């Protein structure tokens, strides 16, 4: 694979994403039905809906969705969240407008989460088990192997709801409380920096309740999918955040050979990205999150890419302190798309999600012949990249 090949691969995946965008089904949330036109665009985001603007309520919901979406089944998570939200609002538990009522009605919330989870499990577990070559009985959206609805409700639901709750109570100007979360997000110079602060901030950070993949997914929804921030600052434009590196992205980019173009297998083993015999069935396990901050000697040695990388960090991501000397691997997808000028990181992530959940399954027999980028995939020629590794 050459650098031009790598760019062509990314653009092909991004084209898939353009044709198959991944969008949480906000239109299925009953209170949001008037917010969207027939094309799925948000209508009058500044319009008030009770104590909040439409934009603010969507931002709160999406933050909760991003935290929950760290589970094993994206479609199941979205179905669970949609149905629980509708159920609670029908009971006048308006937890997006007033997050404190979620905690005041915690027993009701736990009952609804538990009962809806059983419905979702009945609907989704067989297909999920088939796609992942496992047992349907293992299906759970509670994450971390937990079986206790209380910890799931308080930690995974409660923590993201506490963010707008605290922001609202810390806001001295009553007129600003209607958009407390929105004002907090755009107080940061770029979506990338905001994504970090959502996890790391000493007062408002979600900490262990969220991963960087989820915070990047959140700002992607905010900037790319629903365009909830209107700002001329390029930091809040289409290249203002990194592509979310989750297991789907890592699996597709590894199997196609993209990641192996920018560093060697030995590099990935040394970094703990590839963990020998730690995967299912004695395969090697790819820990995608360990790619963060790792440097590519090949990209760094290319003067054109290094110059473009410095511009990306300085002008779009706005994370540069001084002049970056080495190219970080997780930013190379954005770098190549910026260089090509035809597609965005949001479209690439949509394509990675679509391919990873429809074709490039996490087992030894994915649907390669039907995959839209199989002709560009190194794993089609070197089957060990598919059969010997799991994410």
FIVEX-714410 format. One record per residue (C-alpha): residue number from 1; residue in three letters; x, y, z negated. Coordinates in Angstrom, 3 decimals, decimal comma. Layout:
<recs>
REC    nr   rest          u          v          w
REC   NUM    ALA          X          Y          Z
...
</recs>
This chain:
<recs>
REC    nr   rest          u          v          w
REC     1    UNK      0,000      0,000      0,000
REC     2    UNK      1,228      3,476      0,890
REC     3    UNK      0,060      6,714     -0,672
REC     4    UNK     -2,097      7,329      2,399
REC     5    UNK     -3,597      3,855      1,922
REC     6    UNK     -4,291      4,679     -1,721
REC     7    UNK     -6,072      7,900     -0,730
REC     8    UNK     -8,097      6,066      1,903
REC     9    UNK     -9,140      3,460     -0,659
REC    10    UNK    -10,304      6,123     -3,121
REC    11    UNK    -12,196      8,001     -0,441
REC    12    UNK    -13,901      4,782      0,657
REC    13    UNK    -14,964      4,098     -2,932
REC    14    UNK    -16,125      7,707     -3,323
REC    15    UNK    -18,238      7,361     -0,173
REC    16    UNK    -19,938      4,388     -1,824
REC    17    UNK    -20,565      6,620     -4,825
REC    18    UNK    -22,016      9,341     -2,627
REC    19    UNK    -24,433      6,811     -1,181
REC    20    UNK    -25,203      5,167     -4,554
REC    21    UNK    -25,039      7,835     -7,275
REC    22    UNK    -25,233      6,608    -10,857
REC    23    UNK    -27,767      8,672    -12,799
REC    24    UNK    -29,310      8,027    -16,201
REC    25    UNK    -33,085      7,872    -15,517
REC    26    UNK    -33,963     11,119    -17,266
REC    27    UNK    -37,165     11,429    -15,244
REC    28    UNK    -38,464      8,358    -17,091
REC    29    UNK    -38,232     10,179    -20,421
REC    30    UNK    -41,719     11,585    -20,801
REC    31    UNK    -40,764     14,972    -22,232
REC    32    UNK    -38,363     15,522    -19,319
REC    33    UNK    -40,836     14,810    -16,511
REC    34    UNK    -41,592     18,526    -15,828
REC    35    UNK    -37,879     19,357    -15,801
REC    36    UNK    -37,081     17,836    -12,397
REC    37    UNK    -38,116     18,441     -8,806
REC    38    UNK    -38,651     15,662     -6,267
REC    39    UNK    -34,928     15,675     -5,394
REC    40    UNK    -33,908     15,139     -9,013
REC    41    UNK    -32,633     18,678     -9,576
REC    42    UNK    -33,239     20,398    -12,893
REC    43    UNK    -35,898     23,111    -12,622
REC    44    UNK    -35,426     26,308    -14,647
REC    45    UNK    -32,807     25,005    -17,109
REC    46    UNK    -33,071     28,229    -19,136
REC    47    UNK    -36,806     27,773    -19,746
REC    48    UNK    -37,745     27,195    -23,358
REC    49    UNK    -39,348     23,976    -24,523
REC    50    UNK    -40,235     24,667    -28,107
REC    51    UNK    -37,133     25,515    -30,126
REC    52    UNK    -34,654     24,695    -27,328
REC    53    UNK    -34,055     25,318    -23,662
REC    54    UNK    -34,482     22,506    -21,178
REC    55    UNK    -30,740     22,490    -20,611
REC    56    UNK    -30,031     22,083    -24,314
REC    57    UNK    -32,405     19,139    -24,717
REC    58    UNK    -30,882     17,386    -21,699
REC    59    UNK    -27,377     17,955    -23,082
REC    60    UNK    -28,380     16,462    -26,435
REC    61    UNK    -29,968     13,428    -24,829
REC    62    UNK    -26,993     12,830    -22,537
REC    63    UNK    -24,553     13,039    -25,442
REC    64    UNK    -26,507     10,323    -27,231
REC    65    UNK    -26,617      8,313    -23,985
REC    66    UNK    -22,841      8,595    -23,529
REC    67    UNK    -22,155      7,272    -27,032
REC    68    UNK    -24,565      4,359    -26,615
REC    69    UNK    -23,267      3,613    -23,104
REC    70    UNK    -20,067      2,174    -24,572
REC    71    UNK    -21,999     -1,094    -24,904
REC    72    UNK    -21,799     -4,058    -22,530
REC    73    UNK    -24,826     -3,353    -20,317
REC    74    UNK    -25,330      0,150    -18,932
REC    75    UNK    -28,770     -0,549    -17,514
REC    76    UNK    -29,910     -2,083    -20,791
REC    77    UNK    -28,603      0,872    -22,806
REC    78    UNK    -30,470      3,342    -20,619
REC    79    UNK    -33,668      1,323    -20,848
REC    80    UNK    -33,347      1,099    -24,641
REC    81    UNK    -32,743      4,827    -25,045
REC    82    UNK    -35,577      5,791    -22,705
REC    83    UNK    -38,143      3,584    -24,430
REC    84    UNK    -37,107      4,463    -27,979
REC    85    UNK    -37,190      8,175    -27,132
REC    86    UNK    -40,680      7,873    -25,645
REC    87    UNK    -41,894      5,842    -28,620
REC    88    UNK    -40,537      8,269    -31,192
REC    89    UNK    -41,895     11,344    -29,428
REC    90    UNK    -45,323      9,764    -29,185
REC    91    UNK    -45,114      9,487    -32,983
REC    92    UNK    -44,120     13,177    -33,201
REC    93    UNK    -40,559     12,292    -34,231
REC    94    UNK    -39,105     15,037    -32,029
REC    95    UNK    -35,497     14,197    -32,768
REC    96    UNK    -33,982     16,029    -29,787
REC    97    UNK    -35,676     19,306    -30,734
REC    98    UNK    -34,930     18,798    -34,433
REC    99    UNK    -32,218     16,159    -34,980
REC   100    UNK    -32,804     16,151    -38,722
REC   101    UNK    -36,151     14,385    -38,238
REC   102    UNK    -34,288     11,306    -36,975
REC   103    UNK    -32,741     10,943    -40,418
REC   104    UNK    -35,947     11,901    -42,215
REC   105    UNK    -37,730      9,109    -40,301
REC   106    UNK    -34,854      6,649    -40,293
REC   107    UNK    -37,045      3,675    -41,138
REC   108    UNK    -39,335      4,383    -38,198
REC   109    UNK    -36,332      4,872    -35,915
REC   110    UNK    -34,758      1,575    -36,980
REC   111    UNK    -38,037     -0,275    -36,446
REC   112    UNK    -38,394      1,163    -32,934
REC   113    UNK    -34,747      0,487    -32,026
REC   114    UNK    -35,033     -3,111    -33,231
REC   115    UNK    -38,308     -3,889    -31,482
REC   116    UNK    -37,307     -2,220    -28,212
REC   117    UNK    -33,943     -3,995    -28,283
REC   118    UNK    -35,777     -7,333    -28,313
REC   119    UNK    -37,840     -6,263    -25,303
REC   120    UNK    -34,724     -5,141    -23,424
REC   121    UNK    -32,937     -8,362    -24,330
REC   122    UNK    -35,797    -10,394    -22,869
REC   123    UNK    -35,701     -8,315    -19,704
REC   124    UNK    -31,943     -8,100    -19,199
REC   125    UNK    -30,124    -10,979    -20,900
REC   126    UNK    -30,468    -13,619    -18,166
REC   127    UNK    -29,187    -11,342    -15,394
REC   128    UNK    -26,436     -9,994    -17,646
REC   129    UNK    -25,341    -13,540    -18,547
REC   130    UNK    -25,321    -14,585    -14,891
REC   131    UNK    -23,236    -11,563    -13,852
REC   132    UNK    -20,741    -12,073    -16,670
REC   133    UNK    -20,677    -15,897    -16,716
REC   134    UNK    -21,695    -16,126    -20,339
REC   135    UNK    -24,688    -17,071    -22,481
REC   136    UNK    -27,843    -14,959    -22,603
REC   137    UNK    -28,007    -15,477    -26,383
REC   138    UNK    -24,920    -13,285    -26,716
REC   139    UNK    -26,703    -10,242    -25,325
REC   140    UNK    -26,606     -7,312    -27,728
REC   141    UNK    -26,411     -3,562    -27,313
REC   142    UNK    -25,422     -2,927    -30,932
REC   143    UNK    -21,677     -2,988    -30,028
REC   144    UNK    -18,687     -4,089    -32,083
REC   145    UNK    -20,334     -7,465    -32,665
REC   146    UNK    -22,669     -5,874    -35,214
REC   147    UNK    -26,054     -7,377    -36,005
REC   148    UNK    -27,223     -4,714    -38,464
REC   149    UNK    -29,672     -2,197    -37,033
REC   150    UNK    -28,973      0,230    -39,894
REC   151    UNK    -25,298      0,731    -39,076
REC   152    UNK    -26,080      0,967    -35,359
REC   153    UNK    -28,795      3,582    -35,922
REC   154    UNK    -26,795      5,704    -38,353
REC   155    UNK    -23,379      5,469    -36,665
REC   156    UNK    -24,140      5,228    -32,949
REC   157    UNK    -27,367      7,269    -32,884
REC   158    UNK    -26,916      9,461    -35,906
REC   159    UNK    -23,419     10,748    -35,209
REC   160    UNK    -24,151     12,293    -31,776
REC   161    UNK    -27,428     13,718    -33,108
REC   162    UNK    -25,525     15,289    -35,995
REC   163    UNK    -23,429     17,356    -33,562
REC   164    UNK    -26,254     19,647    -32,337
REC   165    UNK    -27,721     19,592    -35,859
REC   166    UNK    -24,516     20,983    -37,348
REC   167    UNK    -23,921     23,391    -34,489
REC   168    UNK    -27,430     24,796    -34,896
REC   169    UNK    -27,054     25,269    -38,634
REC   170    UNK    -23,640     26,886    -38,179
REC   171    UNK    -25,054     29,386    -35,661
REC   172    UNK    -25,696     32,697    -37,393
REC   173    UNK    -27,547     34,242    -34,446
REC   174    UNK    -31,018     32,697    -34,302
REC   175    UNK    -31,336     33,526    -30,597
REC   176    UNK    -28,307     31,325    -29,869
REC   177    UNK    -29,656     28,257    -31,664
REC   178    UNK    -31,764     27,312    -28,654
REC   179    UNK    -28,528     26,481    -26,798
REC   180    UNK    -26,106     25,645    -29,581
REC   181    UNK    -24,583     22,579    -27,899
REC   182    UNK    -24,373     24,283    -24,517
REC   183    UNK    -22,643     27,317    -26,025
REC   184    UNK    -20,191     25,066    -27,835
REC   185    UNK    -19,281     23,127    -24,682
REC   186    UNK    -18,639     26,174    -22,506
REC   187    UNK    -16,608     27,816    -25,259
REC   188    UNK    -13,789     25,534    -24,055
REC   189    UNK    -11,904     26,546    -20,890
REC   190    UNK    -12,574     23,318    -18,989
REC   191    UNK    -14,739     20,219    -19,039
REC   192    UNK    -11,594     18,170    -19,675
REC   193    UNK    -10,757     20,091    -22,835
REC   194    UNK    -14,392     19,951    -23,957
REC   195    UNK    -14,351     16,162    -23,493
REC   196    UNK    -11,382     15,886    -25,847
REC   197    UNK    -12,927     18,174    -28,434
REC   198    UNK    -16,101     16,089    -28,471
REC   199    UNK    -13,964     13,346    -30,005
REC   200    UNK    -11,186     15,234    -31,778
REC   201    UNK    -12,577     18,492    -33,192
REC   202    UNK    -12,074     18,676    -36,963
REC   203    UNK    -15,684     19,727    -37,617
REC   204    UNK    -17,778     18,674    -34,619
REC   205    UNK    -15,743     15,734    -33,266
REC   206    UNK    -17,392     12,325    -32,985
REC   207    UNK    -14,212     10,490    -33,981
REC   208    UNK    -14,455      6,704    -33,894
REC   209    UNK    -18,084      6,837    -32,785
REC   210    UNK    -16,926      7,587    -29,243
REC   211    UNK    -14,072      6,822    -26,852
REC   212    UNK    -12,445      9,083    -24,274
REC   213    UNK    -14,160      7,084    -21,544
REC   214    UNK    -17,530      8,063    -22,990
REC   215    UNK    -16,671     11,737    -23,422
REC   216    UNK    -15,403     11,868    -19,835
REC   217    UNK    -18,612     10,189    -18,708
REC   218    UNK    -20,579     12,835    -20,599
REC   219    UNK    -18,845     15,809    -18,982
REC   220    UNK    -19,180     14,079    -15,611
REC   221    UNK    -22,960     13,992    -16,103
REC   222    UNK    -22,936     17,621    -17,238
REC   223    UNK    -20,777     18,929    -14,378
REC   224    UNK    -21,370     16,551    -11,466
REC   225    UNK    -24,573     14,563    -11,903
REC   226    UNK    -27,000     17,128    -13,299
REC   227    UNK    -24,993     20,363    -12,911
REC   228    UNK    -26,040     21,742    -16,262
REC   229    UNK    -23,190     24,251    -16,472
REC   230    UNK    -23,205     27,225    -14,121
REC   231    UNK    -19,762     28,761    -14,297
REC   232    UNK    -17,384     30,185    -11,708
REC   233    UNK    -14,461     28,926    -13,786
REC   234    UNK    -12,821     26,041    -11,837
REC   235    UNK    -12,358     24,301    -15,181
REC   236    UNK    -16,095     23,650    -15,099
REC   237    UNK    -16,045     22,724    -11,423
REC   238    UNK    -15,962     19,282     -9,781
REC   239    UNK    -12,257     18,713    -10,577
REC   240    UNK    -12,407     20,003    -14,130
REC   241    UNK    -12,372     16,548    -15,750
REC   242    UNK    -10,569     13,229    -15,381
REC   243    UNK    -12,248     10,191    -13,845
REC   244    UNK    -13,640      8,097    -16,735
REC   245    UNK    -11,389      5,046    -17,068
REC   246    UNK    -13,648      2,235    -18,250
REC   247    UNK    -13,480     -1,507    -17,653
REC   248    UNK    -15,264     -1,220    -14,291
REC   249    UNK    -12,856      1,443    -13,035
REC   250    UNK     -9,837     -0,430    -14,346
REC   251    UNK    -10,930     -3,745    -12,864
REC   252    UNK    -11,603     -2,320     -9,392
REC   253    UNK     -8,458     -0,181     -9,318
REC   254    UNK     -6,302     -3,083    -10,534
REC   255    UNK     -7,699     -5,744     -8,213
REC   256    UNK     -7,548     -3,533     -5,142
REC   257    UNK     -3,870     -2,859     -5,852
REC   258    UNK     -4,278      0,861     -6,514
REC   259    UNK     -2,783      0,787    -10,005
REC   260    UNK      0,089     -1,445     -8,903
REC   261    UNK      1,077      1,129     -6,295
REC   262    UNK      1,880      3,696     -9,007
REC   263    UNK      3,671      1,469    -11,540
REC   264    UNK      4,976     -2,087    -11,678
REC   265    UNK      3,419     -5,066    -13,412
REC   266    UNK      6,306     -4,982    -15,884
REC   267    UNK      5,480     -1,353    -16,652
REC   268    UNK      1,878     -2,217    -17,399
REC   269    UNK      2,944     -5,108    -19,618
REC   270    UNK      5,394     -2,913    -21,517
REC   271    UNK      2,667     -0,306    -22,050
REC   272    UNK      0,172     -2,850    -23,349
REC   273    UNK     -2,133     -2,309    -20,373
REC   274    UNK     -1,681     -5,930    -19,256
REC   275    UNK     -1,756     -8,314    -22,215
REC   276    UNK     -0,639    -11,806    -21,245
REC   277    UNK     -3,043    -14,661    -22,020
REC   278    UNK     -5,288    -12,420    -24,142
REC   279    UNK     -8,244    -12,585    -21,757
REC   280    UNK    -11,071    -15,074    -21,499
REC   281    UNK     -9,913    -18,583    -20,581
REC   282    UNK     -6,236    -17,773    -21,051
REC   283    UNK     -6,219    -15,042    -18,391
REC   284    UNK     -4,284    -11,800    -18,822
REC   285    UNK     -6,336     -9,016    -20,398
REC   286    UNK     -6,284     -5,500    -18,952
REC   287    UNK     -6,732     -2,885    -21,690
REC   288    UNK     -7,689      0,036    -19,492
REC   289    UNK     -7,605      2,647    -22,266
REC   290    UNK     -3,846      2,132    -22,664
REC   291    UNK     -3,247      3,694    -19,233
REC   292    UNK     -3,896      7,146    -20,687
REC   293    UNK     -0,805      9,370    -20,709
REC   294    UNK      1,377      6,800    -18,921
REC   295    UNK      3,593      8,300    -16,223
REC   296    UNK      4,153      7,259    -12,607
REC   297    UNK      7,754      7,545    -11,424
REC   298    UNK      6,620      7,136     -7,807
REC   299    UNK      4,127     10,021     -7,904
REC   300    UNK      6,557     12,200     -9,847
REC   301    UNK      9,241     11,698     -7,205
REC   302    UNK      6,958     13,011     -4,437
REC   303    UNK      7,407     16,831     -4,294
REC   304    UNK      4,015     17,383     -2,664
REC   305    UNK      2,132     15,306     -5,240
REC   306    UNK      4,055     16,835     -8,139
REC   307    UNK      3,264     20,365     -6,953
REC   308    UNK     -0,402     19,486     -6,457
REC   309    UNK     -0,464     17,799     -9,871
REC   310    UNK      0,788     20,972    -11,521
REC   311    UNK     -1,978     22,938     -9,837
REC   312    UNK     -4,571     20,375    -10,940
REC   313    UNK     -3,409     20,547    -14,559
REC   314    UNK     -3,080     24,322    -14,589
REC   315    UNK     -6,109     25,471    -12,583
REC   316    UNK     -8,756     22,719    -12,833
REC   317    UNK     -8,097     20,660    -15,956
REC   318    UNK     -6,428     23,648    -17,651
REC   319    UNK     -4,404     21,360    -19,906
REC   320    UNK     -0,904     22,378    -18,809
REC   321    UNK      1,473     23,620    -21,457
REC   322    UNK      4,352     24,957    -19,434
REC   323    UNK      5,146     23,102    -16,218
REC   324    UNK      4,302     19,367    -16,192
REC   325    UNK      7,335     17,317    -15,209
REC   326    UNK      5,743     13,896    -14,754
REC   327    UNK      2,469     12,728    -13,193
REC   328    UNK      0,083     10,841    -15,468
REC   329    UNK     -1,515      7,815    -13,829
REC   330    UNK     -5,097      8,439    -14,965
REC   331    UNK     -5,042     11,794    -13,132
REC   332    UNK     -3,765     10,418     -9,821
REC   333    UNK     -7,297      9,629     -8,512
REC   334    UNK     -8,299     13,281     -8,963
REC   335    UNK     -4,995     14,355     -7,475
REC   336    UNK     -5,469     12,352     -4,257
REC   337    UNK     -9,101     13,406     -3,879
REC   338    UNK     -8,124     17,039     -4,333
REC   339    UNK     -5,464     16,582     -1,683
REC   340    UNK     -7,966     15,011      0,709
REC   341    UNK    -10,610     17,660      0,095
REC   342    UNK    -13,643     15,507      1,011
REC   343    UNK    -14,780     13,852     -2,214
REC   344    UNK    -14,929     14,578     -5,931
REC   345    UNK    -14,003     12,626     -9,076
REC   346    UNK    -17,712     12,316     -9,883
REC   347    UNK    -18,395     10,581     -6,583
REC   348    UNK    -15,402      8,298     -7,133
REC   349    UNK    -16,672      7,303    -10,575
REC   350    UNK    -20,120      6,577     -9,152
REC   351    UNK    -18,494      4,341     -6,539
REC   352    UNK    -16,352      2,521     -9,091
REC   353    UNK    -19,434      1,966    -11,242
REC   354    UNK    -21,483      0,656     -8,322
REC   355    UNK    -18,774     -1,715     -7,072
REC   356    UNK    -17,896     -2,887    -10,578
REC   357    UNK    -21,502     -3,698    -11,506
REC   358    UNK    -22,719     -5,089     -8,164
REC   359    UNK    -19,723     -6,921     -6,665
REC   360    UNK    -16,476     -6,856     -8,640
REC   361    UNK    -17,716     -8,792    -11,659
REC   362    UNK    -15,449     -9,592    -14,572
REC   363    UNK    -14,892    -13,259    -13,702
REC   364    UNK    -13,053    -15,395    -11,152
REC   365    UNK    -15,797    -15,461     -8,505
REC   366    UNK    -16,958    -11,891     -7,772
REC   367    UNK    -18,971    -11,130     -4,631
REC   368    UNK    -15,953    -10,162     -2,527
REC   369    UNK    -17,438    -10,842      0,940
REC   370    UNK    -20,260     -8,363      0,284
REC   371    UNK    -18,079     -5,687     -1,337
REC   372    UNK    -17,911     -2,470      0,728
REC   373    UNK    -14,139     -2,123      0,194
REC   374    UNK    -13,124     -5,780      0,490
REC   375    UNK    -11,145     -5,032      3,675
REC   376    UNK     -8,956     -2,648      1,648
REC   377    UNK     -8,568     -4,892     -1,398
REC   378    UNK     -5,209     -6,446     -2,236
REC   379    UNK     -6,991     -9,016     -4,390
REC   380    UNK     -8,606    -10,486     -1,284
REC   381    UNK     -5,130    -11,450     -0,091
REC   382    UNK     -3,579    -12,162     -3,493
REC   383    UNK     -6,289    -14,049     -5,342
REC   384    UNK     -4,368    -14,114     -8,610
REC   385    UNK     -5,209    -10,420     -9,080
REC   386    UNK     -8,831    -11,565     -9,345
REC   387    UNK     -8,537    -14,997    -10,897
REC   388    UNK     -5,779    -14,274    -13,408
REC   389    UNK     -7,002    -11,073    -15,071
REC   390    UNK    -10,003     -9,786    -17,085
REC   391    UNK    -11,053     -6,427    -18,429
</recs>
